[in-house]
Amino acid sequence: MKARTMLAGVALAAFAAAAQAQERRPEYGPSVNIAAAKKIAAATLAECQKNGWNVAVAVVDTHGFLVYFERMENTQSASIDIAQGKAKVGAMYRRTTRVFADVIAKSGPAVMTLPGVIASPGGMPIFADGKVIGGVGVSGVTGDQDEQCAKAGLAGM
């Protein structure tokens, strides 16, 4: 029990140190609506199709609940849950999933004890008027390629 408590403390300290190095987290705004979610997904999928990548894309609201989901033909089954998880991390932690991958690379795996953390690029918060309104997650290729598609989706919003 003490080891678990200590590990959780180390994880929170590492996460706090990383968070302190970043700017203050943006506030939440009203959740992304279905029309915007569909635009984000369409732009995401267009980028992936252009590159011949089969992916799943998920868009969630500020609470991490699914607003829109789409999976391309022949996308690995695991990508369904991974895309949704990445989107949820982007919205709920108000950070990209890449941030967690970077913290783990520098500080070790203790950050992975935080609830729902997915430390693979491809999950991003969605912003409107400087506030987080949801998250987008992409899975199916490498983390960098997933992130490239997510960024294209956000640019198409």
C-alpha positions in Angstrom: 0.0 0.0 0.0 2.8 2.4 0.9 4.6 1.7 -2.4 1.4 2.5 -4.3 0.9 5.8 -2.4 4.6 6.7 -3.0 4.3 5.9 -6.7 1.1 8.0 -7.0 2.9 10.8 -5.2 5.9 10.6 -7.6 3.5 10.6 -10.5 1.7 13.7 -9.3 4.9 15.5 -8.6 6.3 14.7 -12.1 3.0 15.8 -13.6 2.9 19.0 -11.5 6.5 19.8 -12.5 5.6 19.4 -16.2 2.4 21.4 -15.8 4.2 24.2 -14.0 6.6 24.5 -16.9 3.6 25.1 -19.2 1.3 28.0 -19.3 -1.8 28.0 -17.2 -4.4 25.6 -18.6 -7.2 27.3 -20.6 -10.7 27.4 -19.3 -13.5 25.3 -20.6 -16.1 26.7 -23.0 -19.4 25.3 -24.3 -18.9 21.8 -25.7 -18.3 21.2 -29.4 -21.5 20.6 -31.4 -22.2 17.9 -33.9 -21.7 20.2 -36.9 -18.2 21.2 -35.8 -17.4 17.6 -34.8 -18.3 16.4 -38.3 -16.2 19.1 -39.9 -13.2 18.1 -37.8 -13.6 14.4 -38.6 -14.0 15.1 -42.3 -10.8 17.2 -42.5 -9.0 14.6 -40.4 -10.1 11.7 -42.7 -9.2 13.7 -45.8 -5.6 14.1 -44.6 -5.5 10.4 -43.8 -6.9 9.4 -47.1 -4.5 11.6 -48.9 -1.7 9.7 -47.3 -3.2 6.2 -47.6 -3.6 5.8 -43.8 -6.6 3.9 -42.3 -7.6 5.4 -39.0 -10.4 5.9 -36.5 -11.3 9.5 -35.5 -13.3 10.5 -32.4 -14.5 13.8 -31.2 -15.6 14.3 -27.6 -17.1 17.1 -25.6 -15.5 18.8 -22.6 -16.4 15.9 -20.3 -14.9 13.3 -22.6 -18.2 12.0 -23.9 -18.4 11.0 -27.5 -20.0 13.5 -29.9 -18.9 11.9 -33.2 -16.9 8.9 -34.4 -15.9 7.5 -37.7 -13.6 4.6 -38.7 -12.1 4.0 -42.1 -12.3 0.6 -43.8 -9.7 -1.9 -42.7 -8.6 0.1 -39.6 -7.3 -2.1 -36.8 -10.0 -2.8 -34.2 -7.9 -1.5 -31.3 -8.0 2.0 -32.9 -11.6 2.4 -32.0 -10.9 2.6 -28.2 -7.5 4.3 -28.6 -9.0 7.2 -30.7 -11.7 7.7 -28.2 -9.2 7.6 -25.3 -6.9 10.1 -27.0 -9.8 12.5 -27.6 -10.9 12.2 -24.0 -7.3 13.0 -22.7 -7.2 16.0 -25.0 -10.4 17.4 -23.6 -10.2 16.4 -20.0 -6.6 17.2 -19.3 -6.6 20.2 -21.7 -3.3 19.0 -23.2 -2.2 17.0 -26.2 -1.4 13.3 -25.6 2.1 14.2 -26.9 2.7 16.1 -23.6 2.3 12.9 -21.6 4.6 11.0 -24.0 7.3 13.7 -23.5 6.9 13.7 -19.7 7.2 9.9 -19.5 10.3 10.1 -21.7 11.9 12.6 -19.4 10.6 11.6 -16.0 9.8 7.9 -16.3 6.5 6.0 -16.4 5.0 7.4 -13.1 2.7 9.7 -15.0 1.0 6.7 -16.5 -0.7 6.2 -13.1 -2.9 9.2 -13.8 -6.5 8.1 -14.7 -7.0 7.5 -18.4 -3.7 8.8 -19.6 -2.7 7.7 -23.2 0.8 8.8 -23.9 0.9 8.4 -27.6 0.5 11.4 -30.0 -2.8 11.9 -31.8 -5.0 13.3 -29.1 -5.6 17.1 -28.9 -7.9 19.6 -27.3 -10.3 21.5 -29.5 -10.3 25.3 -28.9 -12.8 28.0 -29.7 -12.3 31.6 -28.5 -9.3 30.5 -26.4 -11.3 27.9 -24.5 -11.4 24.1 -24.6 -14.6 22.9 -26.2 -13.7 19.2 -26.6 -11.0 16.9 -27.9 -10.1 15.0 -31.0 -8.3 11.6 -31.1 -6.9 9.7 -34.1 -5.5 6.2 -34.1 -4.5 3.7 -36.7 -0.9 4.6 -37.8 2.1 5.9 -35.9 1.6 8.5 -33.2 3.2 11.2 -35.3 0.9 10.4 -38.3 -2.1 10.2 -36.0 -1.2 13.7 -34.7 -0.7 15.0 -38.3 -4.2 14.0 -39.1 -5.7 15.4 -35.9 -4.0 18.8 -36.6 -5.4 18.8 -40.1 -8.8 18.1 -38.6 -8.5 21.0 -36.3 -7.3 23.3 -39.1 -10.5 22.3 -41.0 -12.8 23.4 -38.2 
